[in-house]
Amino acid sequence: MTDRYQWFAGSGPGRFIIGRLGLPNPAPLRRYQPGQPVLDNPALLGASPGGRLEGPVRKVLSAANVEVRGVASDEERYGALIFDATGIDSPDALGELREFFQPVIRSLGSCGRVVVLGTPPESVSEANEAIAQRALEGFTRSVGKELRRGGTAQLVYVARGAEDNLTSTLRFLLSTKSAFVSGQVIRIGAGTVEEPRDWERPLDGKVALVTGASRGIGASMAEVLARDGARVVALDIPAQGEALSTVANKVGGSTLQLDITAGDAPARIAEYLTERHGGADIVVHNAGITKDKTLAKMSADRWDAVLAVNLRSQLAINAKLLDANVLRDNGRIVGVSSIAGIAGNFGQTNYGTSKAGVIGMVNTGAPVLAERGGTINAVAPGFIETGMTAKIPLMTREVGRRLSSLAQGGLPVDVAETVAWYANPASGGVNGNVVRVCGQAFLGA
């Protein structure tokens, strides 16, 4: 779907008018192509005194062939500005953030990356240090809203003892795979981490089930997971059989046609995965529906249909795959929540309830999966350019596109890349996270 405003903003007259009127100026985002380096330009790395992550970060950047600078230069453009803030142990020490970023923030290149690294505040016993670490969230999200030219900013809390679990997350956030992810807080903890032999195909040998895979975001998930080496089982309802086959053929996968709300669906899925593939490594719960009405007009049928597809079926499938050991050890479960599950949305009490329930599924499931060496996380898309959003009235669609720091809609591939990061065997320390793929939307937390 063409964003005509963005096209106009890139033209000569558009740049003049938008600059004079102070209108949103959506910069073209660079998105990943196979073989692309993690960063095109050097990264500037700084650290607060006593920080514990500068060494591990240098190690990750070196392995990813990223040039690292420790001293700023007025003549250089940076692909990323990375600051280890784990040494900030009081509110007074927060000034170190300004001292590092203020002189160089304008030297960040197009589609540049800002990454701040901290310690989870809830794990800190000293009150002043916990307060200072919590303050990093306000700093990072504010910086994200100040960046221009497609820049993004993230905060990564790394638990003590999990310093070596940074690799997949840092690679993802610095690369163009995270083009539409900004203003997010990610937590890395303990977990089983297996670095792939080939970072271009980190999912080689893995089996991935993707529900709702016949079109849109689900189809893009199938494509990206297959690109990364996974054997994809594409699932959707029988009515979508032709489109589903097209997707599966394109990615060299297989199809499973069924209604996930049927009583026997979990058993049938488990049987298929066991007989055809000996189990599964990745389960992506993408299938979802909407049946919008205000609460005053919300029938029981509309409510139940949305909750059945978007939440109850996922819980039932998870329970079966775990109880029957179909999901292998170190497996990954990924749910699809929504901004509506965080901020709510007019006329979508059923949808918002179901998507908030997905977040609850992640919260309660994280310790269960951790016992098996696995993870459960969720993506929460904002405005993504799909067939569904194309049906939104023009003015409403335009407002939805502009209400974010990046001032544009995302693409299905943006959600898919985030799912692939969760699925990476090196992401074992990423458990219980809900990451918004929304361009840092102004709505919600």
Summary of the structure (lengths in Angstrom):
residues: 445
radius of gyration: 21.6
end to end distance: 27.7
largest distance: 64.1
contacts: 1603
relative contact order: 0.12
helix: 44%
strand: 19%
